[in-house]
Amino acid sequence: KQGPISGINKEIAVLQCHGDCDPLVPLTFGSLTVEKLKSVINPANVTFRTYAGMMHSSCVEEMMDIKQFIDKHLPPVD
């Protein structure tokens, strides 16, 4: 059984990325996962991105979205 999520954990920012042609993890599972996340943390902080034609891999657009997410949510490293 899962413990409660409270305090700062409810405000964590989440970026979930998924290819719409993934043969190993169907897009439906990604969609279900993001809906579950939105039910336990602040849904405004959950971002779900899909990438046309991407299989179980990555693409330049996904890497750019990840970079923007990191730049926005993590402090710079000296």
C-alpha positions as CSV (number, residue, x, y, z in Angstrom):
1,K,0.0,0.0,0.0
2,Q,1.2,3.5,-0.9
3,G,1.7,6.1,1.8
4,P,0.2,9.5,1.6
5,I,1.7,12.2,-0.5
6,S,1.8,15.5,1.3
7,G,3.5,18.8,1.7
8,I,6.2,19.8,-0.8
9,N,5.9,16.4,-2.6
10,K,2.5,17.4,-3.9
11,E,4.1,20.4,-5.7
12,I,6.8,18.5,-7.5
13,A,7.1,19.2,-11.2
14,V,6.9,16.2,-13.5
15,L,7.7,15.9,-17.2
16,Q,6.6,12.7,-18.8
17,C,7.5,12.0,-22.4
18,H,6.2,9.3,-24.7
19,G,6.5,8.3,-28.4
20,D,3.2,7.7,-30.1
21,C,4.7,4.7,-31.9
22,D,6.4,2.9,-28.9
23,P,5.9,-0.8,-29.5
24,L,7.1,-1.8,-26.0
25,V,5.1,0.7,-23.8
26,P,1.9,1.6,-25.6
27,L,0.9,5.3,-25.5
28,T,-2.3,4.3,-23.6
29,F,-0.1,3.2,-20.7
30,G,1.7,6.6,-20.7
31,S,-1.7,8.3,-20.7
32,L,-2.9,6.2,-17.8
33,T,0.3,7.0,-15.8
34,V,0.0,10.7,-16.3
35,E,-3.7,10.6,-15.1
36,K,-2.6,8.7,-12.0
37,L,0.1,11.3,-11.3
38,K,-2.4,14.1,-11.7
39,S,-4.6,12.4,-9.1
40,V,-1.8,12.3,-6.4
41,I,0.1,15.5,-7.0
42,N,-0.9,19.0,-8.2
43,P,-2.1,18.4,-11.8
44,A,-1.0,21.8,-12.9
45,N,2.6,20.6,-12.3
46,V,2.3,17.5,-14.5
47,T,3.3,17.9,-18.2
48,F,2.8,15.1,-20.7
49,R,4.5,15.4,-24.1
50,T,4.1,13.0,-27.0
51,Y,6.3,12.8,-30.0
52,A,4.9,11.8,-33.4
53,G,6.6,8.8,-35.0
54,M,8.9,8.2,-32.0
55,M,9.3,4.5,-31.0
56,H,10.9,3.3,-27.7
57,S,13.7,5.8,-28.0
58,S,14.3,9.5,-27.9
59,C,14.3,12.4,-30.4
60,V,15.8,15.9,-30.7
61,E,12.4,17.5,-29.8
62,E,12.2,15.4,-26.6
63,M,15.7,16.3,-25.6
64,M,14.9,20.0,-26.1
65,D,11.8,19.6,-23.9
66,I,13.8,17.9,-21.2
67,K,16.5,20.7,-21.4
68,Q,13.8,23.4,-21.0
69,F,12.2,21.5,-18.1
70,I,15.6,21.2,-16.3
71,D,16.5,24.8,-17.0
72,K,13.1,25.9,-15.6
73,H,12.9,23.7,-12.5
74,L,16.5,23.1,-11.3
75,P,19.0,25.7,-10.1
76,P,22.1,26.2,-12.3
77,V,25.2,24.2,-11.4
78,D,28.4,26.2,-10.9
